[in-house]
Structures are given as structure tokens and as C-alpha cells.
Amino acid sequence: TQLLEQSPQFLSIQEGENLTVYCNSSSVFSSLQWYRQEPGEGPVLLVTVVTGGEVKKLKRLTFQFGDARKDSSLHITAAQPGDTGLYLCAGETGTASKLTFGTGTRLQVTL
Amino acid sequence: DSGVTQTPKHLITATGQRVTLRCSPRSGDLSVYWYQQSLDQGLQFLIQYYNGEERAKGNILERFSAQQFPDLHSELNLSSLELGDSALYFCASSVWDSYTEQFFGPGTRLTVL
């Protein structure tokens, strides 16, 4: 069973602070995706990383895929209340397109 | 709006009953995936269909079944419902069946009393 552990599990910060969320596994993934989910809604895809060592930036969000394709991180600069939500990483293996989701990081950004 | 629709949005039923959840994928998407999200288990993959055929199976109970119809919409059937089946059920779709990004619907919240 492939497991994706995310840390921290919960994070409460003030507007303007920086934060990093980690997604770790002992398995190798062909690609890794990050989603954000708001209460009562489905996860929304933020980014997909495919190449080991790849770094992608989406405005204030920076995503990195580990060199060995077993881990990933999401860094948010100058967090805003609109960043509040559940952040999920999801890894895909090459044998099937089913995604293995991480345990989730619940972020709350207050004024 | 992801373009994936799910009905109903909420469903309340009793133990032992059977329900059907419906999903319409984004226009042009051939793959449909079903997920269950509960507080203690997180988001769990149940099953995937691609162009009408079962493609991959995850942690789906024998009491649950799914199918994808010629118009590509999908239904998830849950029978002999138990209290522990209460959860959010999400459908996602993607264009192909591998190396693709999945787009999630708004979910169906099932409550079993």
C-alpha cells in the first residue's frame, strides 16, 4: 500500500506569514499533484509535477518535486485568508491512473 | 466550476437501504473516477471507468458497484448501507486513463441514519 504522509496536519498562521507543507512517501511516483479543497466542495487541482527536481510557481505558491520522485513540498509566500483550506497531495503510479491521496494539511490564515 | 456534475448534493437514508449516486464528466472526458472521503479515512479511491469499461479498482466494498454508460455518465450504487458508509462521495473525470489531471465534482454527502 502506497502511503503519502503530509505534515503538518494542521497549520494556523496570520496573514503575511510564509509556510511550507510537506508530502512524503517511500514509494516512487510518476507524477504528483497538489489540490486545495474548501469545505463542502471537491478538491481543485493546483499543479502537477512530473520530473524529479522540478519546481513550479503559481503566483505565491511554489511546488517542488523531490529528485527521487518520492516527496514534494508546497511553499506559500505571504499567506492570505483566501489560502485557507485543505491541501492534498496525490501521487500517481505509472501502472494505473488512480491517485493515492495524502493525509491532508488543513491551513487557516487569519487577519 | 470544474465542469463535473454530481447529483444529488445531499442524501439521507436509513441503514440497509440502497442508493444511487450520479456523475456527469466534463465534456470530452472519457474517464470517471469515484472517491470516498470520510473524516477518519481521508480521500480514498474506489473505482475508475474508462470509455465504459472498468479500468482500476481501489478500496471498494462488495456492497458497492458502479458503471459507466454509453453517454459517459456514471452511477455509483451503494447497497445494504451501514452507518459507516456516511461520507462525501466525489466523482472526478479526466480526458484519458493515465498521466492525466483529474477534475472533481462538488460531491454527494451521504448520511446513513
gemmi code that builds the backbone of each chain (N, CA, C; Angstrom):
import gemmi

chains = {
    "A": [
        ("THR", (0.849, -1.192, 0.000), (0.000, 0.000, 0.000), (0.886, 1.243, 0.000)),
        ("GLN", (0.608, 2.140, -0.936), (1.384, 3.362, -1.002), (0.761, 4.371, -0.064)),
        ("LEU", (1.606, 4.992, 0.761), (1.115, 5.974, 1.701), (1.795, 7.292, 1.420)),
        ("LEU", (1.023, 8.362, 1.505), (1.553, 9.691, 1.374), (1.268, 10.425, 2.674)),
        ("GLU", (2.313, 10.727, 3.392), (2.172, 11.419, 4.660), (2.401, 12.909, 4.464)),
        ("GLN", (1.466, 13.693, 4.950), (1.624, 15.129, 4.859), (1.890, 15.716, 6.237)),
        ("SER", (2.718, 16.749, 6.265), (2.967, 17.453, 7.513), (3.125, 18.941, 7.227)),
        ("PRO", (2.680, 19.786, 8.156), (1.926, 19.394, 9.341), (0.491, 19.020, 8.999)),
        ("GLN", (-0.202, 18.479, 9.972), (-1.597, 18.104, 9.773), (-2.490, 19.347, 9.824)),
        ("PHE", (-2.159, 20.249, 10.739), (-2.903, 21.497, 10.894), (-1.910, 22.661, 10.976)),
        ("LEU", (-2.337, 23.785, 10.448), (-1.482, 24.957, 10.475), (-2.369, 26.190, 10.564)),
        ("SER", (-2.143, 26.980, 11.593), (-2.897, 28.217, 11.754), (-1.896, 29.364, 11.809)),
        ("ILE", (-1.964, 30.254, 10.842), (-0.997, 31.335, 10.772), (-1.712, 32.649, 10.504)),
        ("GLN", (-0.946, 33.727, 10.619), (-1.521, 35.046, 10.355), (-1.191, 35.482, 8.924)),
        ("GLU", (-2.008, 36.331, 8.432), (-1.808, 36.882, 7.096), (-0.404, 37.468, 6.975)),
        ("GLY", (0.250, 37.178, 5.850), (1.580, 37.711, 5.613), (2.712, 36.747, 5.938)),
        ("GLU", (2.403, 35.706, 6.696), (3.447, 34.730, 7.051), (3.701, 33.771, 5.881)),
        ("ASN", (4.868, 33.152, 5.924), (5.221, 32.119, 4.946), (5.027, 30.747, 5.572)),
        ("LEU", (4.796, 29.731, 4.752), (4.627, 28.382, 5.273), (5.043, 27.362, 4.227)),
        ("THR", (5.378, 26.167, 4.722), (5.718, 25.054, 3.836), (4.981, 23.805, 4.293)),
        ("VAL", (4.384, 23.120, 3.346), (3.700, 21.857, 3.593), (4.492, 20.759, 2.902)),
        ("TYR", (4.655, 19.636, 3.593), (5.455, 18.542, 3.065), (4.597, 17.319, 2.776)),
        ("CYS", (5.016, 16.604, 1.743), (4.315, 15.391, 1.323), (5.387, 14.329, 1.091)),
        ("ASN", (5.363, 13.265, 1.886), (6.439, 12.273, 1.837), (5.919, 10.859, 1.657)),
        ("SER", (6.695, 10.062, 0.931), (6.332, 8.669, 0.706), (7.596, 7.838, 0.546)),
        ("SER", (7.452, 6.544, 0.755), (8.564, 5.643, 0.491), (8.473, 5.097, -0.933)),
        ("SER", (7.390, 5.443, -1.625), (7.171, 4.964, -2.990), (7.563, 6.034, -4.002)),
        ("VAL", (7.891, 5.579, -5.181), (8.206, 6.481, -6.285), (6.942, 6.718, -7.095)),
        ("PHE", (6.695, 7.966, -7.433), (5.513, 8.313, -8.210), (5.906, 8.873, -9.566)),
        ("SER", (5.110, 8.553, -10.564), (5.375, 9.080, -11.905), (4.981, 10.548, -11.993)),
        ("SER", (4.041, 10.935, -11.208), (3.679, 12.350, -11.140), (3.050, 12.617, -9.782)),
        ("LEU", (3.015, 13.865, -9.416), (2.422, 14.234, -8.137), (1.612, 15.495, -8.336)),
        ("GLN", (0.439, 15.492, -7.758), (-0.455, 16.623, -7.910), (-0.758, 17.230, -6.550)),
        ("TRP", (-1.024, 18.521, -6.557), (-1.465, 19.220, -5.358), (-2.865, 19.782, -5.617)),
        ("TYR", (-3.732, 19.582, -4.624), (-5.102, 20.070, -4.691), (-5.385, 20.931, -3.464)),
        ("ARG", (-6.347, 21.836, -3.632), (-6.900, 22.557, -2.484), (-8.398, 22.286, -2.441)),
        ("GLN", (-8.884, 21.995, -1.247), (-10.298, 21.693, -1.075), (-10.891, 22.614, -0.027)),
        ("GLU", (-12.004, 23.226, -0.361), (-12.720, 24.070, 0.594), (-13.914, 23.289, 1.120)),
        ("PRO", (-14.392, 23.654, 2.299), (-15.485, 22.892, 2.935), (-16.695, 22.731, 2.021)),
        ("GLY", (-17.186, 21.486, 1.920), (-18.374, 21.225, 1.127), (-18.151, 21.202, -0.365)),
        ("GLU", (-16.892, 21.251, -0.798), (-16.613, 21.250, -2.233), (-15.583, 20.181, -2.568)),
        ("GLY", (-15.442, 19.917, -3.862), (-14.459, 18.938, -4.293), (-13.074, 19.543, -4.381)),
        ("PRO", (-12.054, 18.699, -4.342), (-10.675, 19.193, -4.493), (-10.490, 19.873, -5.847)),
        ("VAL", (-9.705, 20.941, -5.843), (-9.398, 21.672, -7.069), (-7.913, 21.542, -7.345)),
        ("LEU", (-7.588, 21.092, -8.538), (-6.194, 20.877, -8.896), (-5.437, 22.208, -8.954)),
        ("LEU", (-4.274, 22.230, -8.277), (-3.412, 23.413, -8.310), (-2.276, 23.236, -9.314)),
        ("VAL", (-1.616, 22.078, -9.251), (-0.446, 21.867, -10.095), (-0.153, 20.386, -10.222)),
        ("THR", (0.527, 20.016, -11.288), (1.061, 18.674, -11.470), (2.558, 18.787, -11.712)),
        ("VAL", (3.335, 18.000, -10.980), (4.781, 17.945, -11.219), (5.130, 16.536, -11.668)),
        ("VAL", (6.024, 16.455, -12.623), (6.307, 15.171, -13.262), (7.787, 14.779, -13.167)),
        ("THR", (8.657, 15.741, -13.306), (10.086, 15.456, -13.362), (10.729, 15.622, -11.994)),
        ("GLY", (11.589, 14.671, -11.622), (12.307, 14.779, -10.354), (13.098, 16.079, -10.294)),
        ("GLY", (12.972, 16.814, -9.169), (13.660, 18.093, -9.019), (12.903, 19.277, -9.594)),
        ("GLU", (11.781, 18.995, -10.217), (11.007, 20.067, -10.861), (10.468, 21.059, -9.846)),
        ("VAL", (10.511, 22.334, -10.218), (9.944, 23.400, -9.398), (8.941, 24.165, -10.250)),
        ("LYS", (7.742, 24.335, -9.713), (6.729, 25.113, -10.425), (6.210, 26.209, -9.522)),
        ("LYS", (5.991, 27.373, -10.118), (5.475, 28.511, -9.338), (4.121, 28.915, -9.880)),
        ("LEU", (3.211, 29.170, -8.931), (1.872, 29.624, -9.259), (1.606, 30.808, -8.348)),
        ("LYS", (1.923, 31.995, -8.851), (1.807, 33.230, -8.069), (2.608, 33.094, -6.774)),
        ("ARG", (1.960, 33.063, -5.632), (2.681, 32.999, -4.351), (2.952, 31.566, -3.904)),
        ("LEU", (2.563, 30.598, -4.714), (2.750, 29.194, -4.359), (3.903, 28.606, -5.165)),
        ("THR", (4.802, 27.899, -4.471), (5.929, 27.235, -5.127), (5.864, 25.752, -4.798)),
        ("PHE", (5.881, 24.924, -5.813), (5.784, 23.485, -5.662), (7.107, 22.867, -6.098)),
        ("GLN", (7.558, 21.880, -5.347), (8.790, 21.186, -5.718), (8.578, 19.684, -5.639)),
        ("PHE", (9.088, 18.964, -6.615), (9.064, 17.505, -6.641), (10.466, 17.036, -6.299)),
        ("GLY", (10.590, 16.110, -5.358), (11.893, 15.630, -4.951), (12.645, 14.950, -6.083)),
        ("ASP", (13.959, 14.957, -5.975), (14.799, 14.360, -7.022), (14.443, 12.900, -7.275)),
        ("ALA", (14.134, 12.180, -6.208), (13.822, 10.752, -6.324), (12.344, 10.499, -6.592)),
        ("ARG", (11.576, 11.562, -6.736), (10.123, 11.494, -7.021), (9.372, 10.738, -5.923)),
        ("LYS", (9.840, 10.903, -4.679), (9.133, 10.281, -3.556), (8.514, 11.321, -2.637)),
        ("ASP", (8.875, 12.586, -2.817), (8.370, 13.596, -1.914), (8.149, 14.912, -2.653)),
        ("SER", (7.407, 15.773, -2.017), (7.111, 17.064, -2.626), (6.850, 18.081, -1.530)),
        ("SER", (6.964, 19.341, -1.888), (6.660, 20.397, -0.925), (5.884, 21.513, -1.613)),
        ("LEU", (5.109, 22.182, -0.797), (4.340, 23.345, -1.243), (4.695, 24.496, -0.321)),
        ("HIS", (5.218, 25.561, -0.882), (5.582, 26.737, -0.099), (4.675, 27.886, -0.496)),
        ("ILE", (4.074, 28.528, 0.509), (3.233, 29.694, 0.257), (3.914, 30.916, 0.856)),
        ("THR", (4.073, 31.925, 0.042), (4.684, 33.179, 0.491), (3.584, 34.190, 0.797)),
        ("ALA", (3.744, 34.882, 1.904), (2.802, 35.958, 2.284), (1.361, 35.461, 2.220)),
        ("ALA", (1.055, 34.484, 3.055), (-0.270, 33.850, 3.033), (-1.385, 34.865, 3.221)),
        ("GLN", (-2.511, 34.570, 2.573), (-3.701, 35.420, 2.651), (-4.879, 34.583, 3.133)),
        ("PRO", (-5.900, 35.220, 3.707), (-7.077, 34.453, 4.173), (-7.685, 33.578, 3.085)),
        ("GLY", (-7.584, 34.002, 1.837), (-8.102, 33.202, 0.731), (-7.351, 31.915, 0.501)),
        ("ASP", (-6.194, 31.735, 1.133), (-5.427, 30.492, 1.012), (-5.965, 29.425, 1.966)),
        ("THR", (-6.851, 29.795, 2.841), (-7.420, 28.851, 3.806), (-8.071, 27.677, 3.098)),
        ("GLY", (-7.810, 26.479, 3.593), (-8.414, 25.281, 3.003), (-7.629, 24.043, 3.367)),
        ("LEU", (-8.054, 22.922, 2.789), (-7.385, 21.644, 2.978), (-6.499, 21.404, 1.765)),
        ("TYR", (-5.213, 21.222, 1.994), (-4.267, 20.985, 0.911), (-3.954, 19.493, 0.867)),
        ("LEU", (-4.111, 18.929, -0.310), (-3.910, 17.493, -0.509), (-2.875, 17.265, -1.587)),
        ("CYS", (-1.916, 16.396, -1.301), (-1.041, 15.943, -2.369), (-1.575, 14.588, -2.836)),
        ("ALA", (-1.288, 14.250, -4.055), (-1.773, 12.984, -4.610), (-0.742, 12.461, -5.585)),
        ("GLY", (-0.344, 11.212, -5.389), (0.658, 10.615, -6.249), (0.046, 9.627, -7.218)),
        ("GLU", (0.601, 9.597, -8.389), (0.125, 8.682, -9.419), (1.259, 7.731, -9.802)),
        ("THR", (0.926, 6.433, -9.880), (1.917, 5.480, -10.342), (1.766, 5.290, -11.838)),
        ("GLY", (2.744, 4.665, -12.448), (2.682, 4.521, -13.895), (1.782, 3.409, -14.355)),
        ("THR", (1.383, 2.514, -13.405), (0.617, 1.342, -13.816), (-0.856, 1.641, -13.986)),
        ("ALA", (-1.333, 2.620, -13.316), (-2.754, 2.978, -13.432), (-2.897, 4.433, -13.041)),
        ("SER", (-3.964, 5.020, -13.462), (-4.094, 6.447, -13.199), (-4.788, 6.731, -11.881)),
        ("LYS", (-4.955, 5.713, -11.051), (-5.591, 6.011, -9.787), (-4.628, 6.791, -8.917)),
        ("LEU", (-5.186, 7.768, -8.225), (-4.387, 8.629, -7.381), (-4.418, 8.140, -5.953)),
        ("THR", (-3.261, 8.185, -5.302), (-3.176, 7.939, -3.872), (-3.055, 9.290, -3.207)),
        ("PHE", (-4.031, 9.629, -2.396), (-4.052, 10.936, -1.760), (-3.310, 10.929, -0.432)),
        ("GLY", (-2.725, 12.075, -0.145), (-2.068, 12.255, 1.137), (-3.080, 12.461, 2.247)),
        ("THR", (-2.572, 12.533, 3.441), (-3.405, 12.649, 4.638), (-3.985, 14.055, 4.805)),
        ("GLY", (-3.459, 15.029, 4.081), (-4.030, 16.378, 4.080), (-3.403, 17.311, 5.107)),
        ("THR", (-3.344, 18.576, 4.752), (-2.912, 19.633, 5.671), (-3.994, 20.700, 5.673)),
        ("ARG", (-4.546, 20.933, 6.860), (-5.596, 21.942, 6.972), (-4.963, 23.268, 7.368)),
        ("LEU", (-5.073, 24.251, 6.489), (-4.466, 25.566, 6.698), (-5.531, 26.600, 6.987)),
        ("GLN", (-5.278, 27.379, 8.027), (-6.146, 28.512, 8.329), (-5.293, 29.764, 8.409)),
        ("VAL", (-5.654, 30.764, 7.635), (-4.941, 32.038, 7.623), (-5.882, 33.117, 8.150)),
        ("THR", (-5.449, 33.745, 9.230), (-6.294, 34.757, 9.855), (-5.718, 36.151, 9.654)),
        ("LEU", (-6.589, 37.153, 9.784), (-6.170, 38.542, 9.589), (-5.321, 39.035, 10.751)),
    ],
    "B": [
        ("ASP", (-15.952, 26.316, -11.205), (-16.755, 25.187, -11.676), (-15.888, 24.264, -12.537)),
        ("SER", (-15.749, 23.005, -12.087), (-14.869, 22.057, -12.771), (-15.494, 21.506, -14.049)),
        ("GLY", (-16.802, 21.619, -14.190), (-17.479, 21.028, -15.334), (-18.007, 19.640, -15.045)),
        ("VAL", (-17.668, 19.083, -13.888), (-18.176, 17.776, -13.472), (-19.413, 18.005, -12.593)),
        ("THR", (-20.498, 17.331, -12.894), (-21.704, 17.497, -12.093), (-22.044, 16.208, -11.354)),
        ("GLN", (-22.562, 16.374, -10.165), (-22.957, 15.224, -9.355), (-24.333, 15.493, -8.766)),
        ("THR", (-25.145, 14.439, -8.743), (-26.450, 14.535, -8.095), (-26.726, 13.272, -7.307)),
        ("PRO", (-27.453, 13.351, -6.198), (-27.884, 14.593, -5.562), (-26.738, 15.211, -4.764)),
        ("LYS", (-26.939, 16.385, -4.247), (-25.905, 17.038, -3.437), (-25.899, 16.460, -2.016)),
        ("HIS", (-27.096, 16.170, -1.531), (-27.240, 15.578, -0.192), (-28.192, 14.391, -0.284)),
        ("LEU", (-27.912, 13.392, 0.544), (-28.753, 12.203, 0.565), (-28.783, 11.674, 1.994)),
        ("ILE", (-29.990, 11.547, 2.513), (-30.150, 10.988, 3.863), (-31.003, 9.747, 3.747)),
        ("THR", (-30.500, 8.646, 4.296), (-31.219, 7.387, 4.181), (-30.990, 6.545, 5.434)),
        ("ALA", (-31.600, 5.396, 5.465), (-31.513, 4.539, 6.648), (-30.609, 3.339, 6.371)),
        ("THR", (-30.157, 2.713, 7.440), (-29.339, 1.508, 7.296), (-30.104, 0.429, 6.550)),
        ("GLY", (-29.384, -0.318, 5.741), (-29.986, -1.390, 4.973), (-30.524, -0.966, 3.620)),
        ("GLN", (-30.629, 0.312, 3.395), (-31.181, 0.814, 2.140), (-30.140, 0.807, 1.027)),
        ("ARG", (-30.615, 1.137, -0.190), (-29.763, 1.208, -1.373), (-29.934, 2.594, -2.000)),
        ("VAL", (-28.823, 3.169, -2.441), (-28.893, 4.482, -3.097), (-28.038, 4.465, -4.358)),
        ("THR", (-28.331, 5.410, -5.243), (-27.550, 5.573, -6.466), (-27.091, 7.011, -6.576)),
        ("LEU", (-25.798, 7.168, -6.775), (-25.209, 8.492, -6.970), (-24.852, 8.629, -8.444)),
        ("ARG", (-25.069, 9.828, -8.968), (-24.867, 10.037, -10.394), (-23.789, 11.066, -10.661)),
        ("CYS", (-23.048, 10.857, -11.749), (-21.961, 11.768, -12.102), (-21.941, 11.973, -13.610)),
        ("SER", (-21.825, 13.226, -14.029), (-21.611, 13.531, -15.439), (-20.236, 14.165, -15.585)),
        ("PRO", (-19.351, 13.561, -16.384), (-17.993, 14.087, -16.511), (-17.951, 15.369, -17.340)),
        ("ARG", (-16.796, 16.007, -17.347), (-16.594, 17.173, -18.209), (-16.778, 16.739, -19.654)),
        ("SER", (-17.218, 17.659, -20.472), (-17.387, 17.365, -21.882), (-16.051, 16.929, -22.483)),
        ("GLY", (-16.057, 15.780, -23.133), (-14.837, 15.285, -23.764), (-14.010, 14.345, -22.924)),
        ("ASP", (-14.290, 14.285, -21.623), (-13.540, 13.376, -20.753), (-14.082, 11.967, -20.872)),
        ("LEU", (-13.182, 10.999, -20.974), (-13.589, 9.602, -21.136), (-13.499, 8.798, -19.836)),
        ("SER", (-12.708, 9.289, -18.907), (-12.503, 8.562, -17.648), (-13.313, 9.174, -16.513)),
        ("VAL", (-13.879, 8.289, -15.700), (-14.585, 8.718, -14.496), (-14.027, 7.948, -13.315)),
        ("TYR", (-13.808, 8.657, -12.227), (-13.278, 8.060, -11.001), (-14.244, 8.346, -9.864)),
        ("TRP", (-14.345, 7.398, -8.945), (-15.155, 7.611, -7.739), (-14.253, 7.547, -6.511)),
        ("TYR", (-14.478, 8.485, -5.594), (-13.728, 8.561, -4.350), (-14.686, 8.696, -3.177)),
        ("GLN", (-14.243, 8.191, -2.036), (-14.988, 8.359, -0.793), (-14.125, 9.167, 0.160)),
        ("GLN", (-14.714, 10.172, 0.774), (-13.972, 10.977, 1.739), (-14.693, 10.976, 3.074)),
        ("SER", (-14.035, 10.430, 4.069), (-14.566, 10.467, 5.415), (-13.528, 11.098, 6.325)),
        ("LEU", (-13.975, 11.505, 7.519), (-13.080, 12.237, 8.417), (-11.885, 11.397, 8.840)),
        ("ASP", (-12.126, 10.100, 9.084), (-11.035, 9.286, 9.613), (-10.210, 8.591, 8.541)),
        ("GLN", (-10.727, 8.511, 7.313), (-10.010, 7.783, 6.263), (-9.455, 8.685, 5.173)),
        ("GLY", (-9.798, 9.949, 5.189), (-9.311, 10.809, 4.116), (-9.989, 10.475, 2.801)),
        ("LEU", (-9.333, 10.821, 1.707), (-9.894, 10.620, 0.371), (-9.401, 9.281, -0.180)),
        ("GLN", (-10.330, 8.367, -0.388), (-9.979, 7.019, -0.814), (-10.528, 6.746, -2.217)),
        ("PHE", (-9.668, 6.231, -3.063), (-10.077, 5.870, -4.419), (-10.944, 4.619, -4.375)),
        ("LEU", (-12.052, 4.630, -5.078), (-12.941, 3.473, -5.118), (-12.805, 2.713, -6.431)),
        ("ILE", (-13.052, 3.383, -7.540), (-13.078, 2.684, -8.822), (-12.963, 3.690, -9.966)),
        ("GLN", (-12.464, 3.195, -11.103), (-12.321, 4.032, -12.289), (-12.922, 3.321, -13.499)),
        ("TYR", (-13.602, 4.093, -14.336), (-14.089, 3.608, -15.609), (-13.508, 4.454, -16.728)),
        ("TYR", (-13.203, 3.796, -17.821), (-12.693, 4.495, -18.988), (-13.497, 4.062, -20.200)),
        ("ASN", (-14.195, 4.995, -20.784), (-14.982, 4.736, -22.004), (-15.892, 3.512, -21.838)),
        ("GLY", (-16.495, 3.408, -20.677), (-17.483, 2.358, -20.437), (-16.944, 1.099, -19.793)),
        ("GLU", (-15.630, 0.992, -19.678), (-15.066, -0.236, -19.120), (-14.359, 0.039, -17.794)),
        ("GLU", (-14.471, -0.906, -16.870), (-13.762, -0.778, -15.607), (-12.262, -0.806, -15.865)),
        ("ARG", (-11.540, 0.176, -15.281), (-10.107, 0.274, -15.564), (-9.273, -0.015, -14.335)),
        ("ALA", (-9.698, 0.448, -13.194), (-8.927, 0.225, -11.964), (-9.876, 0.183, -10.780)),
        ("LYS", (-9.477, -0.627, -9.797), (-10.286, -0.776, -8.604), (-9.461, -0.443, -7.393)),
        ("GLY", (-10.060, 0.248, -6.458), (-9.378, 0.577, -5.221), (-10.064, -0.101, -4.061)),
        ("ASN", (-10.260, 0.643, -2.988), (-10.852, 0.080, -1.779), (-12.374, 0.081, -1.841)),
        ("ILE", (-12.929, -0.572, -2.812), (-14.376, -0.564, -2.962), (-14.967, -1.826, -2.359)),
        ("LEU", (-15.985, -1.647, -1.521), (-16.637, -2.773, -0.878), (-17.475, -3.556, -1.881)),
        ("GLU", (-17.732, -4.818, -1.560), (-18.555, -5.634, -2.458), (-19.993, -5.137, -2.511)),
        ("ARG", (-20.420, -4.433, -1.476), (-21.785, -3.870, -1.450), (-21.919, -2.679, -2.401)),
        ("PHE", (-20.784, -2.194, -2.899), (-20.803, -1.038, -3.800), (-20.526, -1.514, -5.223)),
        ("SER", (-21.135, -0.863, -6.181), (-20.849, -1.167, -7.577), (-21.001, 0.108, -8.389)),
        ("ALA", (-20.416, 0.107, -9.557), (-20.504, 1.295, -10.411), (-20.597, 0.866, -11.860)),
        ("GLN", (-21.005, 1.785, -12.697), (-20.974, 1.550, -14.127), (-20.883, 2.882, -14.862)),
        ("GLN", (-20.403, 2.812, -16.088), (-20.345, 3.990, -16.939), (-21.152, 3.679, -18.197)),
        ("PHE", (-22.028, 4.581, -18.530), (-22.962, 4.379, -19.615), (-22.406, 4.908, -20.940)),
        ("PRO", (-23.050, 4.531, -22.071), (-22.553, 4.986, -23.384), (-22.420, 6.495, -23.507)),
        ("ASP", (-23.254, 7.258, -22.794), (-23.105, 8.720, -22.868), (-22.042, 9.222, -21.896)),
        ("LEU", (-21.318, 8.307, -21.281), (-20.172, 8.525, -20.387), (-20.536, 8.964, -18.969)),
        ("HIS", (-21.809, 9.147, -18.686), (-22.115, 9.437, -17.291), (-21.953, 8.150, -16.485)),
        ("SER", (-21.784, 8.297, -15.189), (-21.524, 7.140, -14.348), (-22.440, 7.149, -13.142)),
        ("GLU", (-22.715, 5.982, -12.630), (-23.504, 5.824, -11.418), (-22.760, 4.938, -10.431)),
        ("LEU", (-22.835, 5.314, -9.178), (-22.267, 4.525, -8.096), (-23.427, 4.037, -7.256)),
        ("ASN", (-23.553, 2.726, -7.140), (-24.631, 2.119, -6.385), (-24.102, 1.604, -5.054)),
        ("LEU", (-24.752, 2.025, -3.986), (-24.366, 1.609, -2.641), (-25.546, 0.870, -2.032)),
        ("SER", (-25.330, -0.378, -1.617), (-26.438, -1.166, -1.083), (-26.146, -1.636, 0.331)),
        ("SER", (-27.187, -2.141, 0.982), (-27.087, -2.621, 2.374), (-26.304, -1.622, 3.214)),
        ("LEU", (-26.736, -0.391, 3.137), (-25.975, 0.698, 3.738), (-25.799, 0.541, 5.238)),
        ("GLU", (-24.616, 0.919, 5.692), (-24.281, 0.885, 7.114), (-23.954, 2.305, 7.572)),
        ("LEU", (-23.974, 2.491, 8.891), (-23.677, 3.819, 9.427), (-22.318, 4.322, 8.934)),
        ("GLY", (-21.367, 3.421, 8.848), (-20.005, 3.785, 8.443), (-19.864, 4.198, 6.991)),
        ("ASP", (-20.925, 4.035, 6.229), (-20.880, 4.464, 4.826), (-21.141, 5.958, 4.686)),
        ("SER", (-21.541, 6.586, 5.770), (-21.761, 8.037, 5.740), (-20.448, 8.726, 5.396)),
        ("ALA", (-20.475, 9.529, 4.346), (-19.248, 10.161, 3.860), (-19.603, 11.086, 2.711)),
        ("LEU", (-18.575, 11.779, 2.234), (-18.697, 12.531, 0.990), (-18.207, 11.635, -0.137)),
        ("TYR", (-18.977, 11.555, -1.196), (-18.583, 10.765, -2.359), (-18.334, 11.709, -3.521)),
        ("PHE", (-17.102, 11.638, -4.033), (-16.724, 12.505, -5.138), (-16.536, 11.700, -6.414)),
        ("CYS", (-16.896, 12.343, -7.491), (-16.624, 11.834, -8.819), (-15.597, 12.782, -9.444)),
        ("ALA", (-14.675, 12.238, -10.205), (-13.706, 13.048, -10.935), (-13.646, 12.528, -12.361)),
        ("SER", (-13.205, 13.376, -13.263), (-13.061, 12.918, -14.646), (-11.748, 13.416, -15.230)),
        ("SER", (-11.295, 12.718, -16.238), (-10.095, 13.125, -16.961), (-10.246, 12.707, -18.410)),
        ("VAL", (-9.398, 13.267, -19.238), (-9.521, 13.020, -20.673), (-9.202, 11.566, -21.009)),
        ("TRP", (-7.997, 11.127, -20.563), (-7.582, 9.769, -20.869), (-7.574, 8.939, -19.597)),
        ("ASP", (-6.860, 7.829, -19.619), (-6.862, 6.954, -18.446), (-5.509, 6.881, -17.762)),
        ("SER", (-4.540, 7.669, -18.174), (-3.259, 7.646, -17.479), (-2.545, 8.970, -17.666)),
        ("TYR", (-1.698, 9.306, -16.701), (-0.900, 10.527, -16.741), (-1.755, 11.760, -17.022)),
        ("THR", (-2.902, 11.810, -16.411), (-3.769, 12.964, -16.679), (-4.231, 13.593, -15.383)),
        ("GLU", (-4.661, 14.797, -15.498), (-5.169, 15.534, -14.363), (-6.650, 15.248, -14.205)),
        ("GLN", (-7.054, 15.114, -12.961), (-8.439, 14.793, -12.668), (-9.163, 16.024, -12.151)),
        ("PHE", (-10.384, 16.173, -12.585), (-11.215, 17.310, -12.189), (-12.396, 16.774, -11.394)),
        ("PHE", (-12.557, 17.319, -10.206), (-13.537, 16.786, -9.263), (-14.867, 17.523, -9.316)),
        ("GLY", (-15.911, 16.758, -9.098), (-17.230, 17.337, -8.939), (-17.433, 17.859, -7.530)),
        ("PRO", (-18.598, 18.449, -7.243), (-18.857, 19.045, -5.932), (-19.171, 18.024, -4.847)),
        ("GLY", (-19.392, 16.780, -5.229), (-19.610, 15.729, -4.244), (-21.059, 15.509, -3.861)),
        ("THR", (-21.323, 14.330, -3.319), (-22.617, 13.982, -2.728), (-22.356, 13.627, -1.271)),
        ("ARG", (-23.058, 14.316, -0.390), (-22.911, 13.995, 1.035), (-23.973, 12.974, 1.401)),
        ("LEU", (-23.526, 11.782, 1.770), (-24.431, 10.705, 2.161), (-24.448, 10.565, 3.670)),
        ("THR", (-25.631, 10.595, 4.217), (-25.805, 10.375, 5.652), (-26.687, 9.163, 5.847)),
        ("VAL", (-26.173, 8.171, 6.555), (-26.925, 6.958, 6.839), (-27.309, 6.972, 8.315)),
        ("LEU", (-28.616, 6.933, 8.575), (-29.105, 7.026, 9.957), (-29.535, 5.650, 10.492)),
    ],
}
model = gemmi.Model(1)
for chain_id, residues in chains.items():
    chain = gemmi.Chain(chain_id)
    for i, (resn, *xyz) in enumerate(residues, 1):
        res = gemmi.Residue()
        res.name, res.seqid = resn, gemmi.SeqId(i, " ")
        for name, pos in zip(("N", "CA", "C"), xyz):
            atom = gemmi.Atom()
            atom.name, atom.element = name, gemmi.Element(name[0])
            atom.pos, atom.b_iso = gemmi.Position(*pos), 0.0
            res.add_atom(atom)
        chain.add_residue(res)
    model.add_chain(chain)
structure = gemmi.Structure()
structure.add_model(model)
structure.setup_entities()
